Amino acid sequence: MVRMKEKRREEAAAEYARLLLEERGDGDGDGGGGEDCGNSADSGAAAGECGVGGGVSDSRCAAQARGMHSGLVHPWGALLHEGVLYVSDVGGASEEQPGRVVAIDASESLARIGSFGTGHLRLPAGLALLPARDDGSAELIVADHGAHCLRAFALPPSGGQGRAALPSDEPSRVIGGCGRAPGLFHAPVGVAVGRDRTIFVSEFSGRRVQALTAAGEPVAVFEPPGRSRLMGLAAGEAADGSVAVWVCDYDADMLHELALETTGRQADFDEGKEGACVV
């Protein structure tokens, strides 16, 4: 029974790698502690079309019929801010279909506004908003799964009209890089921002969650039980009022709740509480 379950997980991991252009070096699931962060993208998974095989659901066809932008190629994350829906679009890992963030008018028209990050984003995954302070703009934080870093884009205010001026293709700053040291990443996939502007990042191949200051300085590292590969995460307030992070465990098919202690902009993981596993 255990062997069959492991086989199903391996098959699911292989399918995930094919569809979302996961690097082939992690396909065996060992996640090694090394720093070989090379990325060999599989661009063979073509997007299906409505009414033509490819496993495209009726709901997707209906969404396109209502005017949803259909030029997306492997869209991953989405975030709504000031009337604009930002979608991370993995693309085909090629010059013809590069990774980018697509901006869509969130009104009834769902018209495409434009895109940015082209030429700088390798495999854009999770998105999070870092709220603005009085002396600056809000930033869209993009977890670049393929480049093993976070890329921040300053968001010009839209005035709530859904027609914001787009950020530059070039990010305003880059956080991290490939590695195992705190502040470095191995296939970051999820990103969330806490109430005190602490940035939380989950790593698929790194199998851990990191906490960073808003400036990108590492604060804490947490490895949930089982050392599984991790997916998306969310940050918020636990039932007792403390800061908590919930992260999806890809291998164990569960959700981890991580209890945190925070002081100002610093965040320290409460070593007295292990991640609570929610099936």
Secondary structure in CASP SS format (residue, H / E / C, confidence):
PFRMAT SS
TARGET T0000
AUTHOR 0000-0000-0000
METHOD secondary structure of the structure
MODEL  1
M C 1.00
V H 1.00
R H 1.00
M H 1.00
K H 1.00
E H 1.00
K H 1.00
R H 1.00
R H 1.00
E H 1.00
E H 1.00
A H 1.00
A H 1.00
A H 1.00
E H 1.00
Y H 1.00
A H 1.00
R H 1.00
L H 1.00
L H 1.00
L C 1.00
E C 1.00
E C 1.00
R H 1.00
G H 1.00
D H 1.00
G C 1.00
D C 1.00
G C 1.00
D C 1.00
G C 1.00
G C 1.00
G C 1.00
G C 1.00
E C 1.00
D C 1.00
C C 1.00
G C 1.00
N C 1.00
S C 1.00
A C 1.00
D C 1.00
S C 1.00
G C 1.00
A C 1.00
A C 1.00
A C 1.00
G C 1.00
E E 1.00
C C 1.00
G C 1.00
V E 1.00
G C 1.00
G C 1.00
G C 1.00
V C 1.00
S C 1.00
D H 1.00
S H 1.00
R H 1.00
C H 1.00
A H 1.00
A H 1.00
Q H 1.00
A H 1.00
R C 1.00
G C 1.00
M C 1.00
H C 1.00
S C 1.00
G C 1.00
L C 1.00
V C 1.00
H C 1.00
P E 1.00
W E 1.00
G E 1.00
A E 1.00
L E 1.00
L E 1.00
H E 1.00
E C 1.00
G C 1.00
V E 1.00
L E 1.00
Y E 1.00
V E 1.00
S E 1.00
D E 1.00
V C 1.00
G C 1.00
G C 1.00
A C 1.00
S C 1.00
E C 1.00
E C 1.00
Q C 1.00
P C 1.00
G C 1.00
R E 1.00
V E 1.00
V E 1.00
A E 1.00
I E 1.00
D E 1.00
A C 1.00
S C 1.00
E C 1.00
S C 1.00
L C 1.00
A C 1.00
R E 1.00
I E 1.00
G E 1.00
S E 1.00
F E 1.00
G C 1.00
T C 1.00
G C 1.00
H C 1.00
L C 1.00
R C 1.00
L C 1.00
P E 1.00
A E 1.00
G E 1.00
L E 1.00
A E 1.00
L E 1.00
L E 1.00
P C 1.00
A C 1.00
R C 1.00
D C 1.00
D C 1.00
G C 1.00
S C 1.00
A E 1.00
E E 1.00
L E 1.00
I E 1.00
V E 1.00
A E 1.00
D E 1.00
H C 1.00
G C 1.00
A C 1.00
H C 1.00
C E 1.00
L E 1.00
R E 1.00
A E 1.00
F E 1.00
A E 1.00
L E 1.00
P C 1.00
P C 1.00
S C 1.00
G C 1.00
G C 1.00
Q C 1.00
G C 1.00
R C 1.00
A C 1.00
A C 1.00
L C 1.00
P C 1.00
S C 1.00
D C 1.00
E C 1.00
P C 1.00
S C 1.00
R E 1.00
V E 1.00
I E 1.00
G C 1.00
G C 1.00
C E 1.00
G C 1.00
R C 1.00
A C 1.00
P C 1.00
G C 1.00
L C 1.00
F E 1.00
H C 1.00
A C 1.00
P E 1.00
V E 1.00
G E 1.00
V E 1.00
A E 1.00
V E 1.00
G C 1.00
R C 1.00
D C 1.00
R C 1.00
T C 1.00
I E 1.00
F E 1.00
V E 1.00
S E 1.00
E E 1.00
F C 1.00
S C 1.00
G C 1.00
R C 1.00
R E 1.00
V E 1.00
Q E 1.00
A E 1.00
L E 1.00
T C 1.00
A C 1.00
A C 1.00
G C 1.00
E C 1.00
P E 1.00
V E 1.00
A E 1.00
V E 1.00
F E 1.00
E C 1.00
P C 1.00
P C 1.00
G C 1.00
R C 1.00
S C 1.00
R C 1.00
L E 1.00
M E 1.00
G E 1.00
L E 1.00
A E 1.00
A E 1.00
G E 1.00
E E 1.00
A C 1.00
A C 1.00
D C 1.00
G C 1.00
S C 1.00
V E 1.00
A E 1.00
V E 1.00
W E 1.00
V E 1.00
C E 1.00
D E 1.00
Y C 1.00
D C 1.00
A C 1.00
D C 1.00
M E 1.00
L E 1.00
H E 1.00
E E 1.00
L E 1.00
A E 1.00
L E 1.00
E E 1.00
T E 1.00
T E 1.00
G C 1.00
R C 1.00
Q E 1.00
A E 1.00
D E 1.00
F E 1.00
D C 1.00
E C 1.00
G C 1.00
K C 1.00
E C 1.00
G C 1.00
A E 1.00
C E 1.00
V E 1.00
V C 1.00
END
